[in-house]
Amino acid sequence: MKSKIEKLKSEMLTVLKKADSHDTVRDLEIKYLGRKGLFVDIMKSLKDLSDEDKRTVGKLANETKTELEVAVQKRYAELEMAELGEIAEKEWLDVTVPGKKPLIGHRHLISKFMDDLEVIFAKMGFAVAGGPDIETEHYCFNQLNIPPDHPARDMQDTFWIKNLKDTVLRTQTSPVQIRYMESHEPPVRIIAMGRTFRKDSDATHSPMFHQLEGLMVDENVSMANLKAVMTHVLQQIFEDPSIKTRFRISYFPFVEPGMEVDCTCPICHGDGKISDGTPCRLCKQCGWLEIAGAGMVHPQVLENVGYDSKKYTGFAFGLGLDRMVMIKYRINHLRLFFENDLRFIRQF
Ligand SMILES: [Zn+2]
């Protein structure tokens, strides 16, 4: 009987050592130590022994059983450790590796430029006014003295809103002037910046573009004030105090007189060629750049908003921001503004 116990013990320890999964160990545990297991058979056969043998063999049998139970628990623990080791190997994490930075955007060059302009104008006492991108014909055209037969209203030029009578995507920022004057008494000193829309699309025109509008209305406002403001602003924008301006007579329905504003080329400084004698490509060697439209606010526009045009005068001007940014940062294609390529935007 003793040798039978020893045999069963060594047999179980051998197979237990080879068991390589939790389930195999569990099977062995049931087979040898379970309620109907091989060990129970031995215990049952103890009853046929003498009292003396019952005591000694029974003691051995109990001790062996405990020993085997410990061996089973040990094997479980070993397998668990091995499993954890495997997981650690597969799913290890090096906490000292620097984290991945989430990709973040970058302020767009045009937004940055608009911020800079706000600062330049704020120092001269101009407030920032705003208006809607979708405008009524009334504010976009009528109040600005733009008659129904004016080309600005042309179907080819303007995005009209379908199913919404007399409504357009604003073709200019000028309606903000009207909205502001309607709700404020003179003196007025504002700029308005934002998106404007026209049916244009080529290397220098996009259907959506940005404008800056300036308006000053008060008693005794004159062309001299307009010239001083334009010259100062352009010098600030191009960070060049040598910039000069010139006015050429032109026509815009909401100003009288109206004019085109040119400034000396910020690259060749009006010479038409750069320092080593090569012709300046930006101004096409003429030394001047067309930069803005401007003029004295038409008396009819002032009357339209209820101002006394005998008492008050004013000037207004409009700048194409995209073109200004292209000149200032030497950008050769408008498309770069809208592609949102971070490699481009991050350079500024
Ligand atoms: Zn030039």
Boltz pocket constraint, residues with backbone or C-beta under 6 A from the ligand:
constraints:
  - pocket:
      binder: B
      contacts: [[A, 265], [A, 266], [A, 267], [A, 268], [A, 269], [A, 270], [A, 271], [A, 272], [A, 273], [A, 280], [A, 281], [A, 282], [A, 283], [A, 284], [A, 285], [A, 286], [A, 287], [A, 288]]
      max_distance: 6.0
